[in-house]
Amino acid sequence: MSRWLSGLPKPVGIMACNDDAGGSPRSLPASETAVPEEVAVIGVDNDELLCDLSDPPLSSVALGAERAGFERLPS
């Protein structure tokens, strides 16, 4: 992952599969990557506790999976 990340053009954004995966420095390889200046990370689930405990704080989106089964598709 470190080789892949270092080969990406900067600045770049990465979307993690959830807040736990994206919200900790261990989720990025140990390198000279500046977060969020060079690599911006966004999580999924909008877990306020995990987002606030991250350094730097993690931006996240709410997936809304709970409502997905209740909404009708437009005809």
N, CA, C and O atoms as a CHARMM CRD file, in Angstrom:
* protein
*
  300
    1    1 MET  N      0.81800  -1.18000   0.00000 PROA 1      0.00000
    2    1 MET  CA     0.00000   0.00000   0.00000 PROA 1      0.00000
    3    1 MET  C      0.86700   1.25100   0.00000 PROA 1      0.00000
    4    1 MET  O      0.51400   2.25400  -0.62100 PROA 1      0.00000
    5    2 SER  N      1.97900   1.19800   0.68000 PROA 2      0.00000
    6    2 SER  CA     2.87200   2.35200   0.72400 PROA 2      0.00000
    7    2 SER  C      3.37500   2.70900  -0.67000 PROA 2      0.00000
    8    2 SER  O      3.42100   3.88600  -1.02700 PROA 2      0.00000
    9    3 ARG  N      3.74800   1.72100  -1.45000 PROA 3      0.00000
   10    3 ARG  CA     4.23100   1.96600  -2.81400 PROA 3      0.00000
   11    3 ARG  C      3.11600   2.54300  -3.68100 PROA 3      0.00000
   12    3 ARG  O      3.34200   3.46400  -4.46500 PROA 3      0.00000
   13    4 TRP  N      1.91400   1.99600  -3.53500 PROA 4      0.00000
   14    4 TRP  CA     0.76400   2.49600  -4.30800 PROA 4      0.00000
   15    4 TRP  C      0.47800   3.94600  -3.94500 PROA 4      0.00000
   16    4 TRP  O      0.29700   4.78600  -4.82600 PROA 4      0.00000
   17    5 LEU  N      0.43800   4.24100  -2.64300 PROA 5      0.00000
   18    5 LEU  CA     0.13400   5.59900  -2.19600 PROA 5      0.00000
   19    5 LEU  C      1.19500   6.59400  -2.64600 PROA 5      0.00000
   20    5 LEU  O      0.86600   7.70200  -3.07000 PROA 5      0.00000
   21    6 SER  N      2.45200   6.21100  -2.56000 PROA 6      0.00000
   22    6 SER  CA     3.51000   7.13700  -2.95500 PROA 6      0.00000
   23    6 SER  C      3.50200   7.40500  -4.45400 PROA 6      0.00000
   24    6 SER  O      4.01100   8.43600  -4.89300 PROA 6      0.00000
   25    7 GLY  N      2.93500   6.49800  -5.25000 PROA 7      0.00000
   26    7 GLY  CA     2.86900   6.68600  -6.69200 PROA 7      0.00000
   27    7 GLY  C      1.69300   7.51000  -7.17000 PROA 7      0.00000
   28    7 GLY  O      1.63500   7.87200  -8.34500 PROA 7      0.00000
   29    8 LEU  N      0.75900   7.81500  -6.29200 PROA 8      0.00000
   30    8 LEU  CA    -0.41400   8.59500  -6.68100 PROA 8      0.00000
   31    8 LEU  C     -0.05800  10.07200  -6.81800 PROA 8      0.00000
   32    8 LEU  O      0.76600  10.58400  -6.06100 PROA 8      0.00000
   33    9 PRO  N     -0.67900  10.76300  -7.78500 PROA 9      0.00000
   34    9 PRO  CA    -0.45500  12.20900  -7.88200 PROA 9      0.00000
   35    9 PRO  C     -1.09700  12.89000  -6.67600 PROA 9      0.00000
   36    9 PRO  O     -2.18800  12.51700  -6.24600 PROA 9      0.00000
   37   10 LYS  N     -0.42100  13.87000  -6.14900 PROA 10     0.00000
   38   10 LYS  CA    -0.92400  14.59200  -4.97300 PROA 10     0.00000
   39   10 LYS  C     -1.39700  15.97500  -5.40000 PROA 10     0.00000
   40   10 LYS  O     -0.81300  16.54800  -6.31900 PROA 10     0.00000
   41   11 PRO  N     -2.40800  16.52600  -4.78700 PROA 11     0.00000
   42   11 PRO  CA    -3.18900  15.97200  -3.69900 PROA 11     0.00000
   43   11 PRO  C     -4.14600  14.89900  -4.20000 PROA 11     0.00000
   44   11 PRO  O     -4.51300  14.87700  -5.37500 PROA 11     0.00000
   45   12 VAL  N     -4.54800  14.00300  -3.28800 PROA 12     0.00000
   46   12 VAL  CA    -5.42600  12.89600  -3.62600 PROA 12     0.00000
   47   12 VAL  C     -6.38500  12.66100  -2.46300 PROA 12     0.00000
   48   12 VAL  O     -6.07500  12.97700  -1.31400 PROA 12     0.00000
   49   13 GLY  N     -7.52900  12.11300  -2.76900 PROA 13     0.00000
   50   13 GLY  CA    -8.50300  11.75900  -1.74000 PROA 13     0.00000
   51   13 GLY  C     -8.71200  10.25700  -1.72800 PROA 13     0.00000
   52   13 GLY  O     -8.73800   9.61200  -2.77700 PROA 13     0.00000
   53   14 ILE  N     -8.86000   9.71000  -0.53800 PROA 14     0.00000
   54   14 ILE  CA    -9.09500   8.28200  -0.37300 PROA 14     0.00000
   55   14 ILE  C    -10.34600   8.10400   0.46000 PROA 14     0.00000
   56   14 ILE  O    -10.50000   8.74900   1.49700 PROA 14     0.00000
   57   15 MET  N    -11.24100   7.23400   0.01800 PROA 15     0.00000
   58   15 MET  CA   -12.45000   6.92500   0.78200 PROA 15     0.00000
   59   15 MET  C    -12.27900   5.56600   1.42900 PROA 15     0.00000
   60   15 MET  O    -12.07000   4.56300   0.74600 PROA 15     0.00000
   61   16 ALA  N    -12.36800   5.53700   2.74900 PROA 16     0.00000
   62   16 ALA  CA   -12.23600   4.29200   3.49900 PROA 16     0.00000
   63   16 ALA  C    -13.59300   3.58200   3.55000 PROA 16     0.00000
   64   16 ALA  O    -14.64000   4.21100   3.39500 PROA 16     0.00000
   65   17 CYS  N    -13.56000   2.27100   3.76900 PROA 17     0.00000
   66   17 CYS  CA   -14.80200   1.49600   3.80100 PROA 17     0.00000
   67   17 CYS  C    -15.65800   1.83000   5.01800 PROA 17     0.00000
   68   17 CYS  O    -16.87100   1.62200   4.99500 PROA 17     0.00000
   69   18 ASN  N    -15.03900   2.34600   6.08300 PROA 18     0.00000
   70   18 ASN  CA   -15.77900   2.78400   7.26500 PROA 18     0.00000
   71   18 ASN  C    -14.89500   3.73400   8.07700 PROA 18     0.00000
   72   18 ASN  O    -13.72800   3.95000   7.74800 PROA 18     0.00000
   73   19 ASP  N    -15.46500   4.29200   9.13300 PROA 19     0.00000
   74   19 ASP  CA   -14.72400   5.26500   9.93400 PROA 19     0.00000
   75   19 ASP  C    -13.56600   4.63000  10.68500 PROA 19     0.00000
   76   19 ASP  O    -12.52500   5.26000  10.87000 PROA 19     0.00000
   77   20 ASP  N    -13.73700   3.39400  11.11600 PROA 20     0.00000
   78   20 ASP  CA   -12.66600   2.72500  11.84400 PROA 20     0.00000
   79   20 ASP  C    -11.43500   2.54900  10.95900 PROA 20     0.00000
   80   20 ASP  O    -10.30900   2.74200  11.41800 PROA 20     0.00000
   81   21 ALA  N    -11.64000   2.18800   9.70600 PROA 21     0.00000
   82   21 ALA  CA   -10.51500   1.99400   8.77900 PROA 21     0.00000
   83   21 ALA  C     -9.85100   3.31200   8.40100 PROA 21     0.00000
   84   21 ALA  O     -8.63900   3.34600   8.19000 PROA 21     0.00000
   85   22 GLY  N    -10.60400   4.38000   8.31200 PROA 22     0.00000
   86   22 GLY  CA   -10.04900   5.64500   7.85800 PROA 22     0.00000
   87   22 GLY  C     -9.63600   6.60200   8.94900 PROA 22     0.00000
   88   22 GLY  O     -8.96400   7.59700   8.67500 PROA 22     0.00000
   89   23 GLY  N    -10.01900   6.32800  10.16900 PROA 23     0.00000
   90   23 GLY  CA    -9.84900   7.31700  11.20400 PROA 23     0.00000
   91   23 GLY  C     -8.60600   7.23500  12.04700 PROA 23     0.00000
   92   23 GLY  O     -8.49600   7.94300  13.04900 PROA 23     0.00000
   93   24 SER  N     -7.66800   6.39400  11.67400 PROA 24     0.00000
   94   24 SER  CA    -6.48600   6.31500  12.50800 PROA 24     0.00000
   95   24 SER  C     -5.24700   6.39800  11.65100 PROA 24     0.00000
   96   24 SER  O     -5.25800   5.95700  10.50200 PROA 24     0.00000
   97   25 PRO  N     -4.18500   6.95100  12.18600 PROA 25     0.00000
   98   25 PRO  CA    -2.94900   7.04100  11.40400 PROA 25     0.00000
   99   25 PRO  C     -2.44200   5.68800  10.94200 PROA 25     0.00000
  100   25 PRO  O     -1.71300   5.61500   9.95300 PROA 25     0.00000
  101   26 ARG  N     -2.80900   4.60700  11.63600 PROA 26     0.00000
  102   26 ARG  CA    -2.35900   3.28300  11.22500 PROA 26     0.00000
  103   26 ARG  C     -3.00200   2.84000   9.91300 PROA 26     0.00000
  104   26 ARG  O     -2.54800   1.88000   9.29000 PROA 26     0.00000
  105   27 SER  N     -4.07500   3.54900   9.48900 PROA 27     0.00000
  106   27 SER  CA    -4.71800   3.16400   8.23700 PROA 27     0.00000
  107   27 SER  C     -3.91200   3.61600   7.01900 PROA 27     0.00000
  108   27 SER  O     -4.13400   3.12700   5.91100 PROA 27     0.00000
  109   28 LEU  N     -2.97500   4.55000   7.22200 PROA 28     0.00000
  110   28 LEU  CA    -2.07000   4.95600   6.15000 PROA 28     0.00000
  111   28 LEU  C     -0.69400   4.38000   6.43900 PROA 28     0.00000
  112   28 LEU  O     -0.29900   4.27600   7.60000 PROA 28     0.00000
  113   29 PRO  N      0.02700   4.01200   5.41700 PROA 29     0.00000
  114   29 PRO  CA     1.35900   3.45900   5.65500 PROA 29     0.00000
  115   29 PRO  C      2.29800   4.48500   6.29400 PROA 29     0.00000
  116   29 PRO  O      2.14900   5.69300   6.11100 PROA 29     0.00000
  117   30 ALA  N      3.24600   3.97600   7.03200 PROA 30     0.00000
  118   30 ALA  CA     4.23200   4.86800   7.64600 PROA 30     0.00000
  119   30 ALA  C      5.09700   5.45500   6.54400 PROA 30     0.00000
  120   30 ALA  O      5.98000   4.78400   6.00900 PROA 30     0.00000
  121   31 SER  N      4.84200   6.69000   6.21500 PROA 31     0.00000
  122   31 SER  CA     5.59200   7.36700   5.14900 PROA 31     0.00000
  123   31 SER  C      5.60500   8.85200   5.45500 PROA 31     0.00000
  124   31 SER  O      5.19200   9.27800   6.53300 PROA 31     0.00000
  125   32 GLU  N      6.06600   9.61300   4.52600 PROA 32     0.00000
  126   32 GLU  CA     6.12800  11.06600   4.69200 PROA 32     0.00000
  127   32 GLU  C      4.86800  11.72400   4.13900 PROA 32     0.00000
  128   32 GLU  O      4.92100  12.87100   3.69500 PROA 32     0.00000
  129   33 THR  N      3.75200  11.03000   4.15600 PROA 33     0.00000
  130   33 THR  CA     2.50500  11.53800   3.61300 PROA 33     0.00000
  131   33 THR  C      1.85600  12.50500   4.59200 PROA 33     0.00000
  132   33 THR  O      1.62200  12.15100   5.74700 PROA 33     0.00000
  133   34 ALA  N      1.56400  13.71400   4.14700 PROA 34     0.00000
  134   34 ALA  CA     0.91600  14.72300   4.97900 PROA 34     0.00000
  135   34 ALA  C     -0.59900  14.60400   4.84500 PROA 34     0.00000
  136   34 ALA  O     -1.15800  14.76800   3.76100 PROA 34     0.00000
  137   35 VAL  N     -1.24800  14.31700   5.96500 PROA 35     0.00000
  138   35 VAL  CA    -2.70300  14.22300   5.99800 PROA 35     0.00000
  139   35 VAL  C     -3.21200  15.44300   6.74700 PROA 35     0.00000
  140   35 VAL  O     -2.74100  15.66900   7.86200 PROA 35     0.00000
  141   36 PRO  N     -4.09700  16.21900   6.25200 PROA 36     0.00000
  142   36 PRO  CA    -4.84200  16.13500   5.01100 PROA 36     0.00000
  143   36 PRO  C     -4.27200  16.95800   3.86300 PROA 36     0.00000
  144   36 PRO  O     -4.92000  17.08300   2.82400 PROA 36     0.00000
  145   37 GLU  N     -3.07900  17.52000   4.02200 PROA 37     0.00000
  146   37 GLU  CA    -2.52600  18.39200   2.98300 PROA 37     0.00000
  147   37 GLU  C     -2.28900  17.66900   1.66100 PROA 37     0.00000
  148   37 GLU  O     -2.61500  18.21200   0.60600 PROA 37     0.00000
  149   38 GLU  N     -1.73300  16.46300   1.68900 PROA 38     0.00000
  150   38 GLU  CA    -1.46900  15.69500   0.46900 PROA 38     0.00000
  151   38 GLU  C     -2.49400  14.60100   0.23400 PROA 38     0.00000
  152   38 GLU  O     -2.87500  14.33700  -0.90700 PROA 38     0.00000
  153   39 VAL  N     -2.93900  13.96700   1.30100 PROA 39     0.00000
  154   39 VAL  CA    -3.89900  12.87000   1.20200 PROA 39     0.00000
  155   39 VAL  C     -5.06800  13.16100   2.12600 PROA 39     0.00000
  156   39 VAL  O     -4.90900  13.19800   3.34600 PROA 39     0.00000
  157   40 ALA  N     -6.24600  13.36700   1.54300 PROA 40     0.00000
  158   40 ALA  CA    -7.45800  13.56500   2.32300 PROA 40     0.00000
  159   40 ALA  C     -8.15800  12.21800   2.45400 PROA 40     0.00000
  160   40 ALA  O     -8.27400  11.47300   1.48100 PROA 40     0.00000
  161   41 VAL  N     -8.61900  11.91100   3.65400 PROA 41     0.00000
  162   41 VAL  CA    -9.29100  10.64200   3.90600 PROA 41     0.00000
  163   41 VAL  C    -10.70800  10.93700   4.35400 PROA 41     0.00000
  164   41 VAL  O    -10.93400  11.80700   5.19600 PROA 41     0.00000
  165   42 ILE  N    -11.66800  10.20600   3.78600 PROA 42     0.00000
  166   42 ILE  CA   -13.05900  10.32900   4.21600 PROA 42     0.00000
  167   42 ILE  C    -13.55400   8.94100   4.58100 PROA 42     0.00000
  168   42 ILE  O    -13.24700   7.95900   3.90500 PROA 42     0.00000
  169   43 GLY  N    -14.31800   8.87400   5.65300 PROA 43     0.00000
  170   43 GLY  CA   -14.84700   7.60100   6.12600 PROA 43     0.00000
  171   43 GLY  C    -16.32700   7.45900   5.81700 PROA 43     0.00000
  172   43 GLY  O    -16.94500   8.35000   5.23300 PROA 43     0.00000
  173   44 VAL  N    -16.88400   6.32500   6.21800 PROA 44     0.00000
  174   44 VAL  CA   -18.30500   6.04000   6.03300 PROA 44     0.00000
  175   44 VAL  C    -18.86100   5.57200   7.37400 PROA 44     0.00000
  176   44 VAL  O    -18.21700   4.78500   8.06800 PROA 44     0.00000
  177   45 ASP  N    -20.01100   6.03300   7.73200 PROA 45     0.00000
  178   45 ASP  CA   -20.80300   5.69100   8.92400 PROA 45     0.00000
  179   45 ASP  C    -21.03500   6.91200   9.80100 PROA 45     0.00000
  180   45 ASP  O    -21.96900   6.91600  10.60300 PROA 45     0.00000
  181   46 ASN  N    -20.21800   7.94200   9.67300 PROA 46     0.00000
  182   46 ASN  CA   -20.36400   9.17700  10.43700 PROA 46     0.00000
  183   46 ASN  C    -20.42200   8.91100  11.94600 PROA 46     0.00000
  184   46 ASN  O    -21.28200   9.44000  12.64900 PROA 46     0.00000
  185   47 ASP  N    -19.49700   8.09000  12.42300 PROA 47     0.00000
  186   47 ASP  CA   -19.37500   7.79600  13.85000 PROA 47     0.00000
  187   47 ASP  C    -18.64900   8.96800  14.51400 PROA 47     0.00000
  188   47 ASP  O    -17.43100   9.09900  14.39500 PROA 47     0.00000
  189   48 GLU  N    -19.40400   9.81700  15.21200 PROA 48     0.00000
  190   48 GLU  CA   -18.84000  11.05900  15.76300 PROA 48     0.00000
  191   48 GLU  C    -17.66900  10.80400  16.70100 PROA 48     0.00000
  192   48 GLU  O    -16.69400  11.55500  16.67900 PROA 48     0.00000
  193   49 LEU  N    -17.74300   9.76600  17.52000 PROA 49     0.00000
  194   49 LEU  CA   -16.66300   9.47900  18.45800 PROA 49     0.00000
  195   49 LEU  C    -15.37200   9.13300  17.71200 PROA 49     0.00000
  196   49 LEU  O    -14.31600   9.68400  18.02100 PROA 49     0.00000
  197   50 LEU  N    -15.44700   8.23400  16.74500 PROA 50     0.00000
  198   50 LEU  CA   -14.25500   7.86900  15.97500 PROA 50     0.00000
  199   50 LEU  C    -13.71200   9.05200  15.18400 PROA 50     0.00000
  200   50 LEU  O    -12.49900   9.25200  15.10800 PROA 50     0.00000
  201   51 CYS  N    -14.61000   9.83300  14.59800 PROA 51     0.00000
  202   51 CYS  CA   -14.18300  10.98800  13.79900 PROA 51     0.00000
  203   51 CYS  C    -13.46300  12.02100  14.67000 PROA 51     0.00000
  204   51 CYS  O    -12.44000  12.57400  14.26500 PROA 51     0.00000
  205   52 ASP  N    -13.99100  12.27400  15.85100 PROA 52     0.00000
  206   52 ASP  CA   -13.39000  13.26900  16.73500 PROA 52     0.00000
  207   52 ASP  C    -12.08600  12.79300  17.36300 PROA 52     0.00000
  208   52 ASP  O    -11.21400  13.61100  17.65400 PROA 52     0.00000
  209   53 LEU  N    -11.93400  11.49400  17.57700 PROA 53     0.00000
  210   53 LEU  CA   -10.71400  10.96600  18.18300 PROA 53     0.00000
  211   53 LEU  C     -9.56800  10.83600  17.19200 PROA 53     0.00000
  212   53 LEU  O     -8.41900  10.66100  17.59600 PROA 53     0.00000
  213   54 SER  N     -9.86400  10.91800  15.91400 PROA 54     0.00000
  214   54 SER  CA    -8.82300  10.81100  14.89500 PROA 54     0.00000
  215   54 SER  C     -7.94400  12.04700  14.91600 PROA 54     0.00000
  216   54 SER  O     -8.38200  13.12900  15.30900 PROA 54     0.00000
  217   55 ASP  N     -6.70800  11.87800  14.49400 PROA 55     0.00000
  218   55 ASP  CA    -5.78300  13.00700  14.41700 PROA 55     0.00000
  219   55 ASP  C     -5.13500  13.02800  13.04000 PROA 55     0.00000
  220   55 ASP  O     -4.26000  12.20400  12.77300 PROA 55     0.00000
  221   56 PRO  N     -5.53000  13.93400  12.16000 PROA 56     0.00000
  222   56 PRO  CA    -6.53400  14.98300  12.31600 PROA 56     0.00000
  223   56 PRO  C     -7.94300  14.39600  12.31700 PROA 56     0.00000
  224   56 PRO  O     -8.12300  13.24900  11.90700 PROA 56     0.00000
  225   57 PRO  N     -8.96000  15.16300  12.77500 PROA 57     0.00000
  226   57 PRO  CA   -10.32300  14.65600  12.78900 PROA 57     0.00000
  227   57 PRO  C    -10.74900  14.17000  11.40600 PROA 57     0.00000
  228   57 PRO  O    -10.40000  14.76400  10.38600 PROA 57     0.00000
  229   58 LEU  N    -11.50100  13.09500  11.39600 PROA 58     0.00000
  230   58 LEU  CA   -11.93000  12.46200  10.14800 PROA 58     0.00000
  231   58 LEU  C    -13.24500  13.04000   9.66000 PROA 58     0.00000
  232   58 LEU  O    -14.17800  13.22100  10.44100 PROA 58     0.00000
  233   59 SER  N    -13.31900  13.33000   8.36600 PROA 59     0.00000
  234   59 SER  CA   -14.59200  13.66800   7.74000 PROA 59     0.00000
  235   59 SER  C    -15.25600  12.36200   7.35000 PROA 59     0.00000
  236   59 SER  O    -14.58300  11.41100   6.95200 PROA 59     0.00000
  237   60 SER  N    -16.57500  12.31200   7.46200 PROA 60     0.00000
  238   60 SER  CA   -17.27800  11.06800   7.19700 PROA 60     0.00000
  239   60 SER  C    -18.65300  11.35400   6.62400 PROA 60     0.00000
  240   60 SER  O    -19.19700  12.44500   6.79900 PROA 60     0.00000
  241   61 VAL  N    -19.20900  10.37000   5.94000 PROA 61     0.00000
  242   61 VAL  CA   -20.55500  10.47200   5.39200 PROA 61     0.00000
  243   61 VAL  C    -21.42100   9.38400   6.01300 PROA 61     0.00000
  244   61 VAL  O    -20.94100   8.29200   6.31700 PROA 61     0.00000
  245   62 ALA  N    -22.69200   9.69300   6.19700 PROA 62     0.00000
  246   62 ALA  CA   -23.64700   8.71000   6.69500 PROA 62     0.00000
  247   62 ALA  C    -24.15800   7.90800   5.50800 PROA 62     0.00000
  248   62 ALA  O    -24.60800   8.48200   4.51500 PROA 62     0.00000
  249   63 LEU  N    -24.09300   6.60100   5.60300 PROA 63     0.00000
  250   63 LEU  CA   -24.50900   5.74100   4.50600 PROA 63     0.00000
  251   63 LEU  C    -26.02100   5.69400   4.35100 PROA 63     0.00000
  252   63 LEU  O    -26.52100   5.64700   3.22700 PROA 63     0.00000
  253   64 GLY  N    -26.74800   5.70700   5.43900 PROA 64     0.00000
  254   64 GLY  CA   -28.20900   5.67700   5.36600 PROA 64     0.00000
  255   64 GLY  C    -28.75400   4.31800   4.98600 PROA 64     0.00000
  256   64 GLY  O    -29.84100   4.23700   4.41500 PROA 64     0.00000
  257   65 ALA  N    -28.04100   3.25100   5.28200 PROA 65     0.00000
  258   65 ALA  CA   -28.47100   1.89900   4.89600 PROA 65     0.00000
  259   65 ALA  C    -29.77700   1.50300   5.57700 PROA 65     0.00000
  260   65 ALA  O    -30.56100   0.73700   5.01600 PROA 65     0.00000
  261   66 GLU  N    -30.01700   2.01700   6.78000 PROA 66     0.00000
  262   66 GLU  CA   -31.23600   1.66600   7.50300 PROA 66     0.00000
  263   66 GLU  C    -32.49200   2.11100   6.75100 PROA 66     0.00000
  264   66 GLU  O    -33.52400   1.44200   6.80800 PROA 66     0.00000
  265   67 ARG  N    -32.40100   3.23700   6.05000 PROA 67     0.00000
  266   67 ARG  CA   -33.56000   3.76900   5.31900 PROA 67     0.00000
  267   67 ARG  C    -33.68600   3.19400   3.92300 PROA 67     0.00000
  268   67 ARG  O    -34.74300   3.31800   3.30400 PROA 67     0.00000
  269   68 ALA  N    -32.65000   2.57600   3.41400 PROA 68     0.00000
  270   68 ALA  CA   -32.65100   2.13000   2.01700 PROA 68     0.00000
  271   68 ALA  C    -33.81200   1.18800   1.69900 PROA 68     0.00000
  272   68 ALA  O    -34.36300   1.25000   0.59900 PROA 68     0.00000
  273   69 GLY  N    -34.19100   0.33200   2.62000 PROA 69     0.00000
  274   69 GLY  CA   -35.27500  -0.60900   2.36600 PROA 69     0.00000
  275   69 GLY  C    -36.64200  -0.00100   2.45500 PROA 69     0.00000
  276   69 GLY  O    -37.62600  -0.65100   2.10200 PROA 69     0.00000
  277   70 PHE  N    -36.74100   1.23000   2.91800 PROA 70     0.00000
  278   70 PHE  CA   -38.04300   1.85100   3.12100 PROA 70     0.00000
  279   70 PHE  C    -38.38700   2.89800   2.07100 PROA 70     0.00000
  280   70 PHE  O    -39.53000   3.35300   2.01400 PROA 70     0.00000
  281   71 GLU  N    -37.44400   3.28400   1.25400 PROA 71     0.00000
  282   71 GLU  CA   -37.68600   4.31700   0.25500 PROA 71     0.00000
  283   71 GLU  C    -38.00100   3.69600  -1.09600 PROA 71     0.00000
  284   71 GLU  O    -37.38300   2.70800  -1.49300 PROA 71     0.00000
  285   72 ARG  N    -38.94600   4.26700  -1.78800 PROA 72     0.00000
  286   72 ARG  CA   -39.33000   3.78300  -3.11100 PROA 72     0.00000
  287   72 ARG  C    -38.49800   4.49700  -4.15900 PROA 72     0.00000
  288   72 ARG  O    -38.19500   5.68400  -4.03800 PROA 72     0.00000
  289   73 LEU  N    -38.14100   3.76100  -5.17300 PROA 73     0.00000
  290   73 LEU  CA   -37.44400   4.36300  -6.31400 PROA 73     0.00000
  291   73 LEU  C    -38.43800   5.17300  -7.12300 PROA 73     0.00000
  292   73 LEU  O    -39.60700   4.80000  -7.21900 PROA 73     0.00000
  293   74 PRO  N    -37.99200   6.27700  -7.70800 PROA 74     0.00000
  294   74 PRO  CA   -38.90200   7.07000  -8.54900 PROA 74     0.00000
  295   74 PRO  C    -39.34200   6.26400  -9.76000 PROA 74     0.00000
  296   74 PRO  O    -38.56700   5.48800 -10.31900 PROA 74     0.00000
  297   75 SER  N    -40.61500   6.45900 -10.16500 PROA 75     0.00000
  298   75 SER  CA   -41.10000   5.71600 -11.33900 PROA 75     0.00000
  299   75 SER  C    -40.83000   6.43900 -12.62300 PROA 75     0.00000
  300   75 SER  O    -41.17800   5.94400 -13.69500 PROA 75     0.00000
